[in-house]
Amino acid sequence: MPSLDSSNLRSYEYDAAARVLTIQFVSGRTYRYKDVPEDVADGLGSASSPGQYFNSSIKGVFAEG
């Protein structure tokens, strides 16, 4: 899992075939988000603020599962 430079998010992994984004938080919790387009997952990895990107582009936008 690529690591993230964030106080809340530790790392992420994207399964392009399944369109599932898995995010591991610093707390140790792991969440999976369904039907995430590849460009959104790539955006998380390249964001200057991954936490802010997560809150505006992923959380509440894609279903957890």
Buried (B, 14 or more C-beta within 10 A) or exposed (E): EEEBEBEBBBBBBBEEEEBBBBBBBEEEEBBBBEEBEEEBBEBBBEBEEBBEBBEEBBBEEBEEE
